[in-house]
Amino acid sequence: MAAIDVEHLQVSYGSQRVLHGVSLSVAPGEFIAILGSSGCGKTTLLRTIAGFHKASGGAIRLSGRDVVNTPPEKRGMAMMFQSYALWPHMTVLGNVGYGLRLRGVPRDEIRARVAKVLKMLNLSGLEDRRVTDLSGGQRQRVALGRALAIEPEILLLDEPLSNLDAKVRVQLRSEIKTLQKRLGFTAIHVTHDREEAMTMADRIVVMDAGRIAQVGAPKDVYDHPSSPFVASFMGAENTLSLDIRSSASGVEVRVPEGRPVAYDKEVPVGSVTAYFRDDVASLDDPDAQIDGSIILPGKITQRTYPGGHYRYVVAVGDCHFTVTDHRYHEIDRPVGMRLPLASLHLFPDTQATGGNHA
């Protein structure tokens, strides 16, 4: 039986529909990341599962129990918020033990359970410290401790790491994932950060405009996007118009600025748009011919060094593409932008959503 079953969920604010028949099943002990840009409906979905928003239609079941009309405090969940939501006048002990106190747990048991949680979170010795005296990372650990102290079967995380600096954010990702596997609770994590979703989740749910665009294991969603939107959102932001024709050996890929290339894989015939990430392209000689790759003659117009590699902007005709390469190249140098056909995500032009076309 699923830990969480969402079926045809609809949420409206007045006349505005925010969720359009969303369905999702989460297994016990699974870590799900709901990924999407601002306004896609991901936080509304999470808060509706929690009971903070009222569903306009559909069903929410927890271990088979319908909870659409059940108040949040009776759903057996805990939630971590982006803003920490800690009591500033309370100590660490008071904040972490707050949910236990509301449930009438005896004082000695509260201290024992809080001590156990703080040890897991490397906060031992800070019981009597006020939360206003803690760092951002420590405060978020206190918020996590408060959620875990009540021993929930389901933990909901509403972008809890977005206010932290990069180093602490990466550290807490690992800590939350480790604790989730160790304690075995089910988790739904809302984020707009692709790397965060990829590194923490068992499955990713990509949302767009109040609908689920794709669900799958992180590698499957990254390597095999089901639509132009998902491809672009997962980092394949360069786009290239191609014409694919049938040939005796399979198909032939034609591009406006380069030579036709034979391809032996099954791909759609006709006008398509190829989506690709900057790290699958590379820079070669303009006259190079490499089996299985398109070579587009262009010129480097910009070079930056973000660390570990160079990022180039390459002009091909009137269009510009971003390419990552570990080698140093001069600005204005003519190059051949190499694109392995196997690394392109191809969609018929009727599906394409725009981008840097050539």
N, C-alpha and C positions, 0 to 999 in steps of 0.2 A: 504494500500500500504506500502511495506517495505521501511524503510529509506535508507537501503543499500542492494543492490542485487549484489552478485558476482556470475557469471555463467561461469563454465569451464575455469577459469582463468589460463593462462599459462605465465610463465616468464622464459626467457633464457638469460644467459650471454655467448654470443658466441655459442659454441656447447654444453654448459652445461645447462641442464634443471633444474631450481630451484623450480618452482611451476608446478605441474602436474594436470591440470584440476580442480582447487579448486572451489567449489561452496559453498556459504554461504549467508543466508538471515538474516538481522538484523532489528528488529521491531523498530518503532519510540519510543524513550525514553528508549530503552534497553541498559544494560551495558553488553558488551561481553568481556571476557578475552581470548586472544589467548595464549595458554600455550605450551611450548616446550623447548627442550634443544637447545644449540647453533648450528646453521647451519640447523635447521629444516625448515626454510622458513618463520617463523612468522613475522620477521621484513620486509622481502621482500614483504609479503602480505600486511602489513600495509602501507608501503611506495608506493606500487603500487596503493592502494586505494586512497592515498593522491595525487598521480600524480607525485611523484618523480622518479618512475621507470616506464618504458614503458612496457605495456603488449605485449606478443608475440601472444596471442590469447585469446578469451573469451570476456566477457562483464562485465562492472561495471556500475550499475545504481544507481543514487541517487534520491529517490522519483520518480522512473520511467524514469528519464532522463539519457541517455547514456553519460558517461563522460570519456570514454576510451581515447579520443583524446583531452580532455579539460585540460588546464594547471592548476597547483595546486591552484593558486590564484583565479581561477574562479569556484572552486568546493564548496565553502561555508563551508569549514572546518577550524578548528584550530588544532594545533599539539603541544604537549609537548614532549620535547626531554630529553634523559638521561643526556645530558651534560648541561642542563638549557638553553644554547644558548642565554644568556643575553648580552646586550651591556655594557661592563665594564665602559665606560666613561659616561654613563647615570645614572640618578637618578632612584629611584623606579617609580616615576611618569612618567619619560620619557620612561622607559621600558614597563610599563603596558599600557601606552597610545600610544605605537608605531604603532600598527595596526590601531588604530582609526585615527591617523595622516595621515597614508598612504591612508586612505579612504576619506580624506578631511573633517573629522568631525571638526566643529568649536572648538576653544580652550576652551571656557567656558564649552561646553558640554563634552569635553574630561576630564576636571578636575572633573566634576560632576560624570561622569561614572566611572572614576578611583577611586574616593573617595568611591563610592558605592561598587566596587569590593574589595577594600582594607579593608573595614569594614567587608565584608563577610569572608575575609581571616585573620582577626585579625592582619592586618598590618597598621591600621590607625595611623597616626603620623609619619610614615616613608617615606612620599612622597618625601622628599628632601634628603633622605639618598642615597649615592651611593651604588650600589649593591655589590661592592667589600668589603663593610663594614658589610655585613650581614652574618648570619650563613647559613649553607647549607640548613636547613629547611626553613629559610626565603627566600632564593634565589629560592627554588623550588616553594614556594607560589607565588613569583613574576612571575615566569614563568607560573604558573597556572592562575594568574590574567591577564596576557597579553593575554592568550588564551581565557579567559572568557569575557574580555572587549568588544570583537567584537560581542558578543552574537551569537556564532555559533550554528547551529543545530546539528552539529556532532563534537565531540572532539576525536582526536586520541592521544593515550598516548604510547610513545615508551620507555618502561622501565624507567619511570621518577623517580622512588623511589630507584633504585638500588645503587646509590652512597651515600645514607643517612644512618646514624646509626640506629640501630634497633628500639629504642624508638621513634625517629622522624618518621621513616618509618611507624610504626603502627598507629601513630597519623594522618599522612597525608592520609593513606588509608581511615580512617573513614571520614576525612574532604572531600575528593574527592567524596566518595560515597554519603555523605549527600548532597553536593552541586548538584551532578548529579540528585538526586531525586527531590530536591527542584526546580531546574531550568528546568528540563525536557529534557535536551539534550541527544542525542544518543552518546554512548561512546564505543570505541574499545580500549582495553588496552592490550599491548603486555608485557609478563613477562615470566621469567623462574622459578619464585617463586610460588610453588604450594599453599602455604598458602595465598599469596596475591591474587591469582586468586579465591580461594575458598571463601574468605571473602568479595570480592568486586563485583563479577560478578553475573548477573542473569543467564547467561549460560557460560559454558567453552567450548572452541574449542581446543582440543588437536591435535597438529601437529607433524608429523614425516616424515622426508625425503621428504618434499615438498608436502605432502598430509595431508588431515584431517583424523585423526585416529578415533575421536569420538567427538560428540557435545551433550551437555546435561546440565541440571541443576547441580550445583556443587555436591550435595549429590548423584545424580544418577550416575555421572561419577566416584565418589569416591567409592560408594558401588557396582556398577554394571559395571565394566570396560568391554569393548567389545572385548578386545584382550590382549594377554600377554604383549605387549608393554605398553598399557595404564595402566594395572594393576601394572606393575613395576614402571612406571613413577609416578603413584599416591601413591606410597609408599609401595606396596606389593612386596618387594624385596627378601623375602625368598621364595625359591621354593622347592617342594617336589614331587618326583615321586610316583604315586599311580596306583594301578591296580584295576579297578572297574568291578565286576562280577555281573551278574544277580543272584537273589536268590528268594526264595518263597515269602519273605516279601517285596521285592523291589530290592535293590542292596546291595552288600557287598563290603566295601572298604578295600583293602589290602595294607599294607605298608611293605617295606623290613625289618624294625627293630621292628615293633610293632604287636599287635594283630589285626585280622580282626574286622571291626566294621560294624554293620548293619546300613543302611541309607534308610529312606523312601521317600526321595525327588527325583525328576526327574533329573538325571545327566547323562552325556555321559558314555556309557559302553566301556571299553577298557583301554588302557594305557593313562593316563592323567598326566599333571603337575599341581600341586596346587600352587597358588601364595597366600602369606599371609603376613600381616603386623606384625611387632614385638609386637604391642599392643594387638593383638587378641590371641596370645599365652600366656600361663601362666605356672608356675612351680609347679608341684605336686610330690607326692610320685611315684617312678618308677613302683610300682605294682598297682597303682590306676586303677580302671575301672569305667568310667563315660559314661553314655549313650549319644550317639551323638557326642562323641569326640574321636579323635585318641590320644593315649598316646605313646610317643616315649621315650624309656629309653636313657638317655644321661648323660653327665657330664659337669658341669660348668667349663669353661676354662678362662673366663675373666669377670670382673665386673667393671663398671664405674658408676659414679653418676652425671648425667647432671643437677640434680635439680628436686625435686618432685617425682622421681622414680629412680630405678636402671635399668641399661641396661646390660644384660648378653649376653655372647657368649656361646652357648651350643653345645658341640660336640656330634653328633649322628653318630656312626660309623666313617667314614672318612670325614663326612661333618659337617659344622658349620652353626648355625642359630643364629640370633639376637632376643632376647626376652626382652620385657619390663615388669618389675614386681615391685610393691611397697614394697615388702618384701625383707629383707636382707638375702642372702644366701652365704655360704662360697664357696671359690674357691675349685675346685676338688670334690665338693659334687655330688654324684649321684642324678639325678632328673628324673622325668617324664615330658617331654615337652607336655603339653596338647594343642590340636588344635581342637576347636569346628568345626565340619564339615560345619556348616552353615556359618562360617566366611571365608571359603576357596573359592578362585576364580579358577574354574577348566577349563582347556583347553586341548583338545586332543594334544598328543605329536607332531603331525604334525604342530601345531601352536606355540609350546613352543619356547622361545628365549634364554633359558639358565639361569643360576643363581646358587644359593647354593642348589644343588640337594642332596637328600638322596635316 
